[in-house]
């Protein structure tokens, strides 16, 4: 079982070609977590559309599947950043493109702003400017001790839900505008146009914020894709999102 000794993260590598770190919420042990039928279908739908040209790194994170448990109070943005680079090292990914959704997208922004190892970054289900970090933190705190049913499927125990409050809290004062302006690798942000959601009754307006700041992001070098009439669940719809992301990655990584 490939577990990185530094981070305790279980990982798998599939395919051959340009290194692509496919982050949260496409897990290495997706089938074991969500059940064989659903899990195999979702994970394989992404791998089948990517592994012809990309070497895809999948992980179980945070504290799920085959990975070791992280204390909820330790899941800060700094810890998440270090863990992802550690497992990239273990997989032999010196330089790589990164693609994540919501929590995975926020992770991607940390990697892109703190490291020079990314060849491209894809941020799904989030907005690089105007990110609702404070709202996510408040929403997560509502569910501490009593996670929603959908979260219980992933969590090992209800107390683990506090990890999300720790993570989003650690980014409340992150100097977003200054840091985002530093990103130099090719960058794409996408969302369903109807993707605004909620956490613990707190509105999370990332999709409408992304739409409102589309021109501003374009001026900073971002490509922005909005999937019309699609909601937050579009991030797991490989048939819809992979072609758009592949078009971007294939075009910017030709020379890599």
HUGITA-V337877 format. One record per residue. N is the residue number from 1. PSI is psi in degrees with one decimal (* if undefined). D_FIRST is the distance of its C-alpha to the first C-alpha in whole Angstrom. Layout:
((N & PSI & D_FIRST) (N & PSI & D_FIRST))
//
This chain:
((1 & 120.5 & 0) (2 & 98.0 & 4) (3 & 126.2 & 6) (4 & 126.2 & 10) (5 & -27.4 & 11) (6 & -46.8 & 15) (7 & -18.9 & 14) (8 & 19.8 & 11) (9 & 128.8 & 11) (10 & 137.6 & 7) (11 & 160.2 & 8) (12 & 150.2 & 9) (13 & 131.1 & 12) (14 & 143.0 & 15) (15 & -176.8 & 18) (16 & 149.5 & 20) (17 & -146.6 & 23) (18 & 134.4 & 23) (19 & 127.1 & 21) (20 & 116.7 & 21) (21 & 107.9 & 19) (22 & 105.1 & 19) (23 & -166.0 & 19) (24 & 132.8 & 20) (25 & 28.4 & 20) (26 & 103.0 & 18) (27 & 154.6 & 15) (28 & -42.1 & 12) (29 & 39.8 & 12) (30 & -44.4 & 15) (31 & -39.8 & 16) (32 & -30.4 & 14) (33 & -45.7 & 16) (34 & -2.0 & 20) (35 & 145.2 & 20) (36 & -45.1 & 19) (37 & -55.5 & 22) (38 & -45.1 & 23) (39 & -45.2 & 19) (40 & -40.4 & 19) (41 & -48.6 & 22) (42 & -51.9 & 22) (43 & -47.7 & 19) (44 & -28.7 & 20) (45 & -35.3 & 23) (46 & -48.2 & 22) (47 & -41.4 & 20) (48 & -27.5 & 23) (49 & -2.8 & 25) (50 & -32.2 & 23) (51 & -3.3 & 21) (52 & -25.2 & 24) (53 & -12.4 & 25) (54 & 142.1 & 22) (55 & 110.8 & 19) (56 & 123.9 & 17) (57 & 121.5 & 14) (58 & 146.0 & 13) (59 & 162.8 & 12) (60 & 108.6 & 12) (61 & 140.9 & 15) (62 & 137.7 & 17) (63 & 43.0 & 16) (64 & 170.4 & 15) (65 & -128.0 & 12) (66 & 1.7 & 8) (67 & 155.9 & 10) (68 & 158.8 & 12) (69 & 137.4 & 16) (70 & 133.1 & 19) (71 & 132.8 & 22) (72 & -33.0 & 24) (73 & -7.6 & 27) (74 & -3.7 & 24) (75 & 62.2 & 23) (76 & 167.0 & 26) (77 & -36.2 & 26) (78 & -45.3 & 26) (79 & -44.5 & 23) (80 & -43.9 & 21) (81 & -49.0 & 23) (82 & -39.6 & 21) (83 & -42.0 & 18) (84 & -39.6 & 18) (85 & -35.0 & 19) (86 & -44.6 & 16) (87 & -30.3 & 14) (88 & -41.2 & 16) (89 & -46.7 & 16) (90 & -32.5 & 13) (91 & -3.8 & 13) (92 & 21.9 & 16) (93 & 88.8 & 18) (94 & -49.0 & 21) (95 & 142.3 & 24) (96 & 154.4 & 23) (97 & 150.0 & 24) (98 & 138.4 & 23) (99 & 122.7 & 24) (100 & 166.9 & 24) (101 & 127.4 & 26) (102 & -105.2 & 28) (103 & -42.7 & 25) (104 & -32.5 & 23) (105 & -43.7 & 27) (106 & -36.5 & 28) (107 & -43.2 & 25) (108 & -37.7 & 25) (109 & -36.0 & 29) (110 & -42.0 & 28) (111 & -42.0 & 26) (112 & -28.2 & 29) (113 & -20.0 & 31) (114 & -18.4 & 29) (115 & 154.3 & 28) (116 & 18.2 & 29) (117 & -10.6 & 26) (118 & 132.6 & 26) (119 & -19.6 & 28) (120 & 156.0 & 29) (121 & 135.2 & 28) (122 & 120.0 & 28) (123 & 108.1 & 29) (124 & 147.5 & 29) (125 & 33.6 & 31) (126 & 169.8 & 32) (127 & 128.9 & 35) (128 & -24.6 & 35) (129 & 131.5 & 38) (130 & 23.0 & 40) (131 & 131.0 & 36) (132 & 61.1 & 37) (133 & -45.0 & 35) (134 & -39.7 & 37) (135 & -38.8 & 37) (136 & -39.6 & 34) (137 & -45.1 & 34) (138 & -42.9 & 37) (139 & -40.9 & 35) (140 & -38.4 & 32) (141 & -27.9 & 34) (142 & -34.6 & 36) (143 & 1.4 & 33) (144 & 126.9 & 32) (145 & -17.3 & 32) (146 & 70.0 & 32) (147 & 151.6 & 30) (148 & 158.7 & 31) (149 & -40.6 & 29) (150 & -33.9 & 27) (151 & -31.2 & 25) (152 & -25.0 & 25) (153 & -35.9 & 23) (154 & -37.7 & 20) (155 & 147.2 & 21) (156 & -30.4 & 19) (157 & 154.8 & 23) (158 & -33.0 & 26) (159 & -19.9 & 27) (160 & -21.3 & 24) (161 & -24.2 & 26) (162 & -17.7 & 28) (163 & -32.4 & 25) (164 & -38.5 & 27) (165 & -41.1 & 30) (166 & -47.4 & 29) (167 & -53.3 & 27) (168 & -34.5 & 31) (169 & -37.8 & 33) (170 & -11.0 & 31) (171 & 4.7 & 33) (172 & -41.6 & 36) (173 & 16.7 & 38) (174 & 128.5 & 36) (175 & 73.5 & 38) (176 & -55.3 & 37) (177 & -43.7 & 40) (178 & -43.8 & 40) (179 & -43.0 & 37) (180 & -35.0 & 36) (181 & -16.5 & 39) (182 & -16.7 & 37) (183 & 129.0 & 35) (184 & -18.4 & 35) (185 & 157.6 & 33) (186 & 143.4 & 33) (187 & 137.7 & 33) (188 & 136.8 & 33) (189 & 137.3 & 33) (190 & 159.6 & 34) (191 & 162.0 & 34) (192 & 139.0 & 36) (193 & -26.1 & 40) (194 & 30.6 & 40) (195 & -3.5 & 36) (196 & 140.6 & 38) (197 & -158.2 & 36) (198 & 159.4 & 36) (199 & 117.7 & 35) (200 & 30.8 & 36) (201 & -1.8 & 39) (202 & 122.9 & 39) (203 & 134.4 & 40) (204 & 102.8 & 37) (205 & 35.7 & 39) (206 & -36.5 & 37) (207 & -45.2 & 38) (208 & -32.0 & 42) (209 & -42.4 & 41) (210 & -43.3 & 39) (211 & -42.7 & 42) (212 & -28.9 & 45) (213 & 17.5 & 43) (214 & -46.6 & 42) (215 & -39.4 & 45) (216 & -40.5 & 45) (217 & -39.7 & 41) (218 & -37.5 & 42) (219 & -23.2 & 44) (220 & 5.2 & 41) (221 & 8.8 & 40) (222 & 139.0 & 38) (223 & 138.3 & 37) (224 & 129.9 & 38) (225 & 127.3 & 37) (226 & 121.6 & 38) (227 & 108.9 & 37) (228 & 138.5 & 41) (229 & 22.2 & 41) (230 & 146.7 & 37) (231 & -161.4 & 36) (232 & -29.3 & 33) (233 & -7.2 & 31) (234 & -23.5 & 31) (235 & -22.4 & 28) (236 & 3.8 & 26) (237 & 85.0 & 28) (238 & -38.5 & 27) (239 & -28.4 & 30) (240 & -43.9 & 32) (241 & -32.3 & 30) (242 & -43.8 & 28) (243 & -39.3 & 31) (244 & -42.0 & 33) (245 & -39.8 & 30) (246 & -41.3 & 30) (247 & -43.1 & 33) (248 & -53.9 & 33) (249 & -43.6 & 30) (250 & -33.2 & 31) (251 & -35.2 & 35) (252 & -16.3 & 33) (253 & 11.9 & 31) (254 & -41.6 & 33) (255 & -3.7 & 34) (256 & * & 30))
//
